[in-house]
């Protein structure tokens, strides 16, 4: 089967492979147990898998790409947890052992584990392999566009943040603080993501999604009668 490019094809691809089917079932079990928030659930992992395949093209093994996406958030402490910086390394270690147990070749286990280890934004790593670059870009795309908007507001709510500072929404007279105000996160991180993409196709898609966020900010500015600076 050729590399899938749509969700139904991806699910067919995964169910046809006993190892990937097992990983998918385990991911859905984590969902059922409430182990992950909507920003890091199985639906997120499947979107990341599709974009890893699209961005990696012929340079990535489809089976490894799907496995990496399904396991990249296997260990995921809350965003404000002190353990958050170690999440990708712990997920990588879990992936290395789990894939070996499922019969993946040692070199495949290592490629997937390294891609997972280096994908996270908080780690600040620059992946060396094509799988790692595609996985990192695919995961960062989820922080942009309509999904990114939902994630930003949802994360802010879980941390007790307000949507924006009613007195100074654009931080013209204060320091940006995205733990207190969700809209600040657009300026501290989200709108900077396109420049961090490792693949050309990833940058193009990131720019499209960032344009949506800028349009949202313009609409918000009009509705609260506070023009963007």
N, C-alpha and C positions, 0 to 999 in steps of 0.2 A: 504494500500500500504506500502511495506517495504521502509526503508530509501533509497533514490536515491543515486547512486554512479557515475552517468554520467550526462552530461548536459541535454540531451533530457529527461531523467528520472526526473531530478530536475525541469525542466520547466513543465512537466506533473504534477508533485507533486504540484507545486505552483499554476498552473491554476485550479487544482481540488479543491483548498481551497479558498473560497471567500476572506478571510482576507489576505492570502499570495498573491493572485492575485492582490488585491488592492495595497499592498506594492510594488509589482513588477511594476505595472503600474505607481505608484508615482515615483519610482526610474528612470524609463525610461523617465518620464516627466522632471525630473531634468537633465538628459542627453540632452534632446532636447532643454532645456533652456540654456544649456552651463554652468550649475551651478557647474559641477565637471570636473576635468581634467581626462585624460585617466587612470591615476593611481588609481582613486577612483570612476570610473563610474560603471554602472550596470554590465558590464562584470567582473570587479574586484569583485563586491559583490557576483556574482554567483560562481566565483572560490573560494572565501572565504567560501561560503555556503557549497560547495562540500567538502572542506578540513575540515571544522568544523564537518561535519557528519562523515567523515572518521576517524578523530582523536578522536572524542568523542565516537564513537561506541554506545554501548547499554547504556552508561552513560548519553546521552543527548536525549532530546525529539526532533525528527526531525523537527517538526513544529516550536519549539522555536529556533532551530539552524538556520533555514532558515530565520526566522524573524530577528534574531540578525544580521545575515550577511547583510541582505537587509537594515538595519537601522544603522549599525555601523559607517557609514560615512555621516549620514543624515545632520549633521552640520560639515562642513569641511572648515575652513579658509585656505588661502594659507600657504605654509610651513614656509614662513618667516614672517607671521603675529604674532603680540604679543598676539593675541587671540588663537593661536594654542594650548597652553596647556589646555585650557578649552573645546576643541572641543568634547572630548569623554564624558565629563560630560553633556554637552549641548545635544549631540546626545542621551544620556541615558534618559534625561528628556523628550525629544521629543518622544522617543520610548515608555516610560511608558504611556504617555497620548494617543498616537496613538493606541497602542495595546489594551488599555482599551476600546477605542471607537470602535474597531473592534471586541470586544467580547472575548478577551483573559481573562482567569481567573486571579485574582489579583496576585496569586503566580507566574504564568507564566510571567506576566508583570514585576514583581520584579526580577526574575532570568535573564530575557533578559536585563533589564536595568542595572543590576549590571555587567553583562558580558560585555556590551558595555562600561560602564564607565571605567572598569579596563583593557580593551584590549590594549589601545594605548601605544606605546613605550615612548612617551614624558611624560606620566603620571607616569611611573615607578612603577606601581602597580603589585602586585602578586595576580591574581584572586584566589578566594577561591573555587568556584564551578567548576564542570567538564565542564559545558558549557563555562564558562569564560576562562578556560585553553585552551580548544579546539579552541575557537574563537581567542584568542591571538596568538596561534601558527599558525593558518591558515592565519591570517592577516600578520604575520611576514614572512611566506614563500613567500609572494608576493614580498618581498624586495630582494629575492635571485633568482638565476637561470637566465634564459633568460628574464623573465618578470622583474626581479629585475634590470638587466642591462639596459633595456629600461627605466624603471622608474628613475633610477639614472641619466642617461644622459638627460632625458626629464626634470626632476626637476632642474638639473644644468643649462640647457639652459634657463628655465623660470626665474631663478635668476641671469642670466648673467655670469655664471661660465664658465671658459675654461675647455676643456676636461682634461688637465693635465698641469703641469708646465714643459715646454719644457727644461728648464735649470736644473731642479731637480725633475723629475717625481715621484720619490719614497720618497721624503721628507727626504733625507739623511742629508741635511745641513740646514733645515728649519723646522718650526712647521707645522704640518698638518693643512690644512685650506679647509674644504670641501665646504665652500661658494664661494671660489675662483676657486677651482679645483675639478671637479666631481670625478676623480679617487681617490682623497684623502678620499672620502666617503666610499670606500671599506675598508679602514684601520681604520677610526674613528667609523664605525658602522657595515657595512654589514657582514664582515667576522667574527665578534664577535657574530652574532645572533644565530648560532647553539647552543652555550653554554647557551642561555637564554630560550630555548624551555622548556615548562612545561610537554610535553607528550613524551613518548619514540618514538612513530611513527613520531612525529613532528621533533625530533632531527635527526632521520635517514634521513628524506626527506630534512631537512635543510642542512645536511652534503653533500648530493648529489648535491644540488643546489649550495652550497658554492664551491664545487669542480669545477663546471662550471666556476664560477667567477675567481677562481685561474688559470684555464686553459686560460681564456681570458687575464688575466694579463700577463701570460707567453708569449702568442702570441703577445700582444702589446709590451712587452719588446723586443721581437725579431725584430718586425717591426720598432721600433724607435731606435734600436741598443743601448739600455740602459738596461743591465741585471738587473734583480731583485736582491736586496741585500740578 
